């Protein structure tokens, strides 16, 4: 393997991460530190994309908050991510669903994948 | 470049540099060479790819053949010829300068090369002028173009030094240095780290 990728394996510890892809609806439990207190914040939305390889991967989650679209990019192996829950597995036909940004209301829904 | 997470969980971007082991090949002195300097080599290569003259030079130092050789004046080292410099000479948190050859950009215009802003507007009847240099001098006097006038030409591929980069981490087993910042040059190119 590429020496840089091998080094990343040492720098960033492995984590248990559920399988998810663009179009899935997930909840990210993210730890927020305020002064010396820390709490868990939930960010629930649709995955727009997964980007990068190995331990430096990131993913983008989009949600509608008070009628305004909010997107957040998380590093997949961030130590501040406590847990990732996969709520729904969506059926989309591409790996990056940026077209969702231009849609709202009923048309912005993603069909759920039918489990066999 | 890559990144790592600090103690607060923040992602920190860093450049990874393989620094050493660098072998001391020769110590030049005023008596023998007319000046004081230390010659250092890095990146081992095969003996079959080494010319006969250089083979002798490496043999004299008792070192394996190396790809890169550079010389440093005012270099204080206790090391003898044939011994190795390692990353242990640096400490974490220390600030260093990194010298390297910047990426070649080819023949570039004045807007990219000298940060000119171009001439006039893009619309309102103008065309072909928005990345032009403008006037390069007077006509009747001096009726020539001054030396050093900034014009289009080859850009990049020159020695650049990035100063005061903090050392984030040192991994001495693999001779790696992680720097909090970018360094000149493309991936896999050679750089000089100055203390």
Boltz contact constraints between the chains, C-beta under 6 A:
constraints:
  - contact:
      token1: [A, 4]
      token2: [B, 2]
      max_distance: 6.0
  - contact:
      token1: [A, 8]
      token2: [B, 2]
      max_distance: 6.0
  - contact:
      token1: [A, 11]
      token2: [B, 4]
      max_distance: 6.0
  - contact:
      token1: [A, 75]
      token2: [B, 11]
      max_distance: 6.0
  - contact:
      token1: [A, 79]
      token2: [B, 5]
      max_distance: 6.0
  - contact:
      token1: [A, 79]
      token2: [B, 9]
      max_distance: 6.0
  - contact:
      token1: [A, 80]
      token2: [B, 9]
      max_distance: 6.0
